[in-house]
Amino acid sequence: MSRNFELMQQLGKEQALLETSARAESFVPEPITPAMGPKIGDVELDELLKVVQRAFLLPGKDAPRTVVFTGLESRNGCSWICARTAEVLASQVTGSVCLLDANLRHPGLHEQFGVKNHYGLADALRQTEPIRTFVTPLSRPNLWLVSSGSSSETCYEYVGSDRMWHRVAELRAEFDYVLVDSEAMNMSSDGTMLGAKADGVVVVLKANSSRRQPARQALQDLRAAGVRVLGAVLNQRTFPIPEAIYKKL
């Protein structure tokens, strides 16, 4: 197993941890549109396949179907990881996959696919129409998105509400897999609240930024809330990190 897993292993992680060398910067110059496939190289694709296999395609009836992605800190590429994981998952299964942008303060999933964000989760939380009303089809026939929606910044208090759980339950009933993009843990407790109702959480770390103590505290907070931590993704890594540097983190 790569040395890049050791930071989280030293924090007491029981499950196998996830890693990817995918870099969000590679998507900045040109937005992804529904007609385009994921612009990732062979190495990045291989790592994202590992994320999919270890977070979703586990054997047994208890394999996760609804998974929350949350960053340790903001602007660490969590939305990119969530979007690319959904694309790879949709390419590996015949079932339906839906992305949910629950980062109502700083939404970004719609930008990952180059679609509009005028009708989505915030609207669903204020209205009563079926959840399918707020779903946008994406590049693959089995891939869908519920964006954050219009005026989403006024609805962030609904994240922990019964109305939110009702909408998530609707998505679980409509789709085989639901991937939820949540606000970073250093900004709010949304990831913890959502993770407690989901099948698990994947924590996104940023190379050369995330540090041991905040990561340890994040895991403790998640476990204290009864959240199943499926793994951690090390994002934006450009080269292997030597053991001597890890010991200083």
The 8 nearest C-alpha neighbors of each residue, nearest first, counted from 0:
[[1, 2, 4, 3, 5, 15, 16, 18],
 [0, 2, 3, 4, 5, 18, 239, 240],
 [3, 1, 4, 5, 0, 242, 240, 239],
 [4, 2, 1, 5, 6, 240, 18, 239],
 [5, 3, 2, 6, 7, 1, 16, 8],
 [4, 6, 8, 7, 2, 3, 9, 1],
 [7, 5, 9, 8, 4, 3, 10, 245],
 [6, 8, 10, 9, 5, 4, 12, 11],
 [9, 7, 5, 12, 10, 11, 6, 4],
 [10, 8, 7, 11, 6, 5, 12, 211],
 [9, 11, 7, 8, 215, 12, 6, 211],
 [12, 10, 9, 8, 13, 7, 215, 218],
 [11, 13, 8, 10, 14, 7, 9, 16],
 [14, 12, 11, 15, 8, 16, 228, 230],
 [15, 13, 12, 16, 229, 230, 228, 8],
 [16, 14, 230, 17, 13, 12, 229, 53],
 [17, 15, 230, 231, 14, 4, 18, 229],
 [16, 18, 232, 231, 230, 50, 15, 19],
 [17, 19, 232, 233, 46, 231, 16, 4],
 [20, 18, 46, 21, 233, 232, 234, 47],
 [19, 21, 236, 43, 234, 235, 22, 237],
 [22, 20, 43, 19, 235, 234, 23, 236],
 [23, 21, 235, 24, 25, 20, 234, 236],
 [22, 24, 25, 76, 26, 79, 235, 21],
 [23, 25, 27, 26, 22, 235, 28, 76],
 [24, 26, 23, 27, 22, 28, 38, 39],
 [25, 27, 24, 23, 28, 29, 30, 31],
 [26, 28, 24, 29, 25, 30, 23, 31],
 [29, 27, 26, 30, 25, 24, 31, 23],
 [28, 30, 27, 26, 31, 25, 32, 113],
 [31, 29, 113, 32, 26, 111, 27, 28],
 [30, 32, 112, 113, 111, 35, 29, 33],
 [31, 33, 113, 112, 35, 34, 30, 114],
 [34, 32, 138, 137, 35, 112, 31, 113],
 [35, 33, 32, 138, 36, 31, 137, 139],
 [36, 34, 32, 33, 31, 37, 138, 38],
 [35, 37, 38, 34, 138, 33, 31, 32],
 [36, 38, 39, 35, 83, 86, 31, 87],
 [39, 37, 36, 40, 26, 35, 25, 31],
 [40, 38, 37, 43, 44, 41, 21, 42],
 [39, 41, 43, 42, 44, 38, 21, 45],
 [40, 42, 44, 43, 45, 39, 46, 47],
 [43, 41, 45, 44, 40, 46, 20, 39],
 [42, 44, 21, 46, 40, 45, 41, 20],
 [45, 43, 47, 41, 46, 42, 40, 48],
 [44, 46, 48, 42, 43, 47, 41, 49],
 [47, 45, 19, 49, 43, 48, 44, 42],
 [48, 46, 50, 44, 49, 45, 84, 43],
 [49, 47, 51, 45, 46, 50, 52, 44],
 [48, 50, 46, 52, 47, 51, 53, 45],
 [49, 51, 47, 53, 48, 52, 17, 54],
 [52, 50, 48, 54, 49, 55, 53, 88],
 [53, 51, 56, 49, 50, 55, 54, 48],
 [52, 54, 50, 51, 55, 49, 57, 56],
 [53, 55, 51, 52, 50, 229, 56, 63],
 [56, 54, 63, 51, 52, 57, 53, 62],
 [57, 55, 52, 53, 54, 58, 51, 62],
 [56, 58, 62, 55, 53, 59, 52, 54],
 [59, 57, 62, 56, 60, 61, 55, 52],
 [60, 58, 61, 62, 57, 56, 63, 55],
 [59, 61, 62, 58, 57, 63, 64, 56],
 [60, 62, 59, 63, 58, 57, 64, 198],
 [61, 63, 57, 60, 59, 55, 58, 64],
 [64, 62, 198, 55, 65, 61, 66, 54],
 [63, 65, 176, 177, 66, 198, 62, 55],
 [66, 64, 177, 198, 197, 176, 63, 178],
 [67, 65, 199, 178, 200, 198, 197, 179],
 [66, 68, 179, 200, 194, 178, 180, 201],
 [69, 67, 201, 180, 200, 179, 202, 181],
 [70, 68, 181, 202, 183, 190, 203, 182],
 [71, 69, 203, 183, 72, 77, 202, 184],
 [70, 72, 184, 183, 204, 203, 185, 202],
 [71, 73, 183, 70, 185, 184, 75, 74],
 [72, 74, 183, 75, 70, 71, 185, 186],
 [75, 73, 76, 72, 77, 70, 183, 205],
 [74, 76, 205, 73, 77, 72, 70, 204],
 [75, 77, 79, 78, 23, 74, 80, 234],
 [76, 78, 80, 79, 70, 75, 203, 81],
 [79, 77, 81, 80, 76, 108, 82, 180],
 [80, 78, 76, 82, 77, 81, 23, 83],
 [79, 81, 77, 83, 78, 82, 84, 76],
 [80, 82, 78, 84, 79, 83, 77, 85],
 [83, 81, 79, 85, 84, 80, 78, 86],
 [82, 84, 86, 80, 85, 81, 79, 87],
 [85, 83, 87, 81, 86, 82, 80, 88],
 [84, 86, 88, 82, 83, 87, 89, 81],
 [87, 85, 83, 89, 84, 88, 90, 82],
 [86, 88, 90, 84, 89, 85, 83, 91],
 [87, 89, 85, 91, 90, 86, 51, 84],
 [90, 88, 86, 87, 91, 92, 96, 85],
 [89, 91, 87, 88, 92, 86, 93, 139],
 [90, 92, 88, 89, 87, 93, 51, 48],
 [93, 91, 94, 89, 90, 88, 95, 96],
 [92, 94, 95, 91, 89, 141, 90, 96],
 [95, 93, 92, 175, 96, 141, 89, 176],
 [94, 96, 141, 175, 174, 142, 176, 93],
 [97, 95, 176, 142, 141, 177, 89, 174],
 [98, 96, 143, 177, 144, 142, 176, 178],
 [97, 99, 144, 178, 177, 179, 145, 143],
 [100, 98, 179, 145, 101, 144, 178, 146],
 [99, 101, 147, 146, 180, 102, 179, 108],
 [102, 100, 181, 103, 180, 99, 147, 179],
 [103, 101, 181, 182, 106, 100, 104, 105],
 [102, 104, 151, 101, 152, 155, 106, 105],
 [103, 105, 152, 102, 106, 155, 151, 182],
 [104, 106, 102, 103, 107, 182, 152, 151],
 [107, 105, 102, 103, 147, 104, 108, 100],
 [106, 108, 110, 109, 78, 105, 111, 100],
 [107, 109, 111, 110, 78, 100, 106, 146],
 [110, 108, 114, 111, 112, 107, 146, 113],
 [111, 109, 113, 108, 112, 107, 114, 30],
 [110, 112, 108, 109, 31, 113, 30, 79],
 [113, 111, 31, 32, 110, 109, 114, 33],
 [114, 112, 32, 110, 31, 30, 111, 109],
 [115, 113, 109, 112, 110, 116, 32, 33],
 [116, 114, 117, 109, 113, 110, 118, 146],
 [115, 117, 148, 118, 146, 109, 149, 114],
 [116, 118, 149, 148, 115, 119, 146, 147],
 [119, 117, 148, 149, 116, 133, 122, 146],
 [148, 118, 120, 146, 133, 147, 145, 122],
 [121, 119, 147, 123, 148, 122, 146, 124],
 [122, 120, 148, 151, 124, 123, 119, 147],
 [121, 123, 125, 120, 124, 119, 148, 126],
 [124, 122, 120, 126, 125, 121, 119, 133],
 [125, 123, 121, 122, 126, 120, 162, 163],
 [124, 126, 122, 123, 121, 127, 154, 120],
 [127, 125, 123, 124, 122, 128, 121, 129],
 [126, 128, 129, 123, 125, 124, 130, 122],
 [127, 129, 126, 130, 132, 123, 131, 133],
 [130, 128, 131, 132, 127, 133, 169, 123],
 [129, 131, 132, 133, 128, 169, 166, 123],
 [132, 130, 134, 133, 129, 173, 128, 170],
 [133, 131, 130, 129, 134, 128, 123, 119],
 [132, 134, 119, 131, 130, 118, 145, 123],
 [133, 135, 145, 131, 144, 132, 143, 136],
 [134, 136, 144, 143, 145, 137, 133, 146],
 [137, 135, 143, 142, 144, 134, 138, 140],
 [138, 136, 33, 143, 142, 139, 135, 144],
 [137, 139, 33, 34, 140, 142, 35, 136],
 [138, 140, 142, 141, 137, 89, 136, 33],
 [141, 139, 142, 138, 137, 136, 143, 95],
 [140, 142, 95, 139, 96, 89, 143, 94],
 [143, 141, 96, 139, 137, 140, 97, 89],
 [144, 142, 136, 97, 137, 135, 98, 96],
 [145, 143, 98, 135, 97, 134, 146, 99],
 [144, 146, 99, 134, 119, 98, 133, 120],
 [145, 147, 119, 100, 148, 144, 116, 109],
 [148, 146, 120, 100, 119, 103, 121, 151],
 [119, 149, 147, 118, 121, 117, 120, 116],
 [148, 150, 117, 151, 118, 121, 116, 122],
 [151, 149, 152, 153, 148, 121, 154, 122],
 [150, 152, 121, 103, 154, 153, 149, 148],
 [151, 153, 104, 150, 103, 154, 155, 105],
 [154, 152, 151, 150, 155, 156, 103, 121],
 [155, 153, 151, 156, 152, 157, 121, 103],
 [154, 156, 157, 103, 158, 152, 153, 104],
 [155, 157, 154, 158, 159, 160, 153, 152],
 [158, 156, 160, 155, 159, 154, 163, 162],
 [159, 157, 156, 160, 155, 163, 189, 101],
 [160, 158, 157, 192, 163, 161, 156, 193],
 [161, 159, 157, 162, 163, 158, 164, 156],
 [160, 162, 164, 163, 165, 159, 157, 158],
 [161, 163, 165, 160, 164, 124, 166, 157],
 [164, 162, 166, 160, 161, 165, 158, 167],
 [165, 163, 167, 161, 166, 162, 168, 160],
 [164, 166, 168, 162, 163, 167, 161, 169],
 [165, 167, 169, 163, 168, 164, 162, 170],
 [168, 166, 170, 164, 169, 165, 163, 171],
 [167, 169, 171, 165, 166, 170, 164, 172],
 [170, 168, 166, 172, 167, 171, 173, 165],
 [169, 171, 173, 167, 172, 168, 174, 166],
 [172, 170, 168, 169, 174, 173, 167, 175],
 [171, 173, 169, 170, 174, 168, 175, 167],
 [172, 174, 170, 171, 169, 175, 131, 95],
 [175, 173, 95, 171, 176, 170, 172, 96],
 [174, 176, 95, 94, 96, 64, 171, 177],
 [177, 175, 64, 96, 174, 65, 97, 95],
 [176, 178, 65, 97, 98, 96, 64, 179],
 [179, 177, 98, 66, 65, 67, 99, 97],
 [178, 180, 67, 99, 68, 98, 100, 66],
 [179, 181, 100, 68, 101, 67, 78, 102],
 [182, 180, 102, 69, 101, 190, 68, 179],
 [181, 183, 102, 69, 189, 190, 184, 187],
 [184, 182, 70, 73, 72, 186, 69, 185],
 [183, 185, 71, 186, 187, 188, 70, 72],
 [184, 186, 72, 183, 187, 71, 73, 188],
 [185, 187, 184, 183, 182, 73, 188, 72],
 [188, 186, 184, 189, 185, 183, 182, 190],
 [187, 189, 191, 190, 184, 192, 186, 185],
 [190, 188, 192, 191, 187, 193, 182, 181],
 [191, 189, 193, 181, 188, 192, 69, 194],
 [190, 192, 194, 188, 189, 193, 221, 195],
 [193, 191, 189, 195, 194, 190, 159, 188],
 [192, 194, 190, 195, 196, 191, 189, 197],
 [193, 195, 197, 191, 196, 192, 200, 226],
 [194, 196, 226, 192, 193, 197, 191, 225],
 [197, 195, 194, 193, 198, 192, 164, 226],
 [198, 196, 194, 65, 199, 195, 66, 193],
 [199, 197, 63, 65, 66, 64, 227, 196],
 [198, 200, 227, 66, 197, 228, 194, 229],
 [199, 201, 67, 228, 66, 229, 194, 68],
 [200, 202, 68, 230, 231, 229, 67, 228],
 [201, 203, 231, 69, 70, 68, 232, 200],
 [204, 202, 70, 232, 231, 77, 69, 71],
 [205, 203, 233, 209, 71, 232, 234, 70],
 [206, 204, 234, 209, 75, 208, 233, 235],
 [205, 207, 236, 208, 235, 234, 233, 209],
 [208, 206, 205, 209, 236, 210, 235, 204],
 [207, 209, 206, 205, 210, 204, 75, 72],
 [210, 208, 205, 204, 206, 207, 211, 71],
 [211, 209, 212, 248, 213, 214, 208, 207],
 [210, 212, 214, 213, 248, 215, 6, 209],
 [211, 213, 215, 214, 210, 216, 217, 248],
 [214, 212, 216, 215, 211, 210, 217, 209],
 [215, 213, 217, 211, 212, 216, 210, 218],
 [216, 214, 212, 218, 213, 217, 10, 211],
 [215, 217, 219, 213, 214, 218, 220, 212],
 [218, 216, 214, 220, 219, 215, 213, 221],
 [219, 217, 221, 215, 220, 216, 222, 214],
 [218, 220, 216, 222, 217, 221, 223, 215],
 [221, 219, 223, 217, 218, 222, 216, 224],
 [220, 222, 218, 226, 224, 219, 223, 191],
 [223, 221, 225, 219, 226, 224, 220, 218],
 [222, 224, 220, 225, 221, 219, 226, 218],
 [225, 223, 221, 222, 226, 220, 195, 191],
 [226, 224, 222, 223, 195, 221, 227, 194],
 [225, 227, 195, 221, 222, 224, 194, 228],
 [226, 228, 199, 229, 200, 225, 198, 222],
 [229, 227, 200, 199, 230, 226, 201, 221],
 [230, 228, 201, 200, 199, 54, 227, 14],
 [231, 229, 16, 201, 17, 228, 202, 15],
 [230, 232, 202, 17, 16, 201, 203, 233],
 [231, 233, 18, 203, 17, 204, 19, 234],
 [232, 234, 204, 18, 205, 19, 206, 203],
 [235, 233, 205, 236, 20, 204, 19, 206],
 [234, 236, 22, 206, 21, 20, 205, 237],
 [237, 235, 20, 206, 234, 238, 233, 22],
 [236, 238, 235, 20, 239, 22, 206, 21],
 [237, 239, 236, 240, 20, 241, 235, 206],
 [240, 238, 241, 237, 3, 236, 2, 1],
 [239, 241, 238, 242, 244, 3, 245, 2],
 [242, 240, 243, 244, 239, 245, 2, 3],
 [241, 243, 245, 244, 246, 240, 2, 247],
 [244, 242, 246, 241, 245, 247, 240, 248],
 [245, 243, 247, 246, 242, 241, 240, 248],
 [246, 244, 242, 248, 247, 243, 241, 6],
 [245, 247, 244, 243, 248, 242, 6, 241],
 [246, 248, 244, 245, 243, 242, 211, 210],
 [247, 245, 246, 211, 210, 244, 6, 212]]
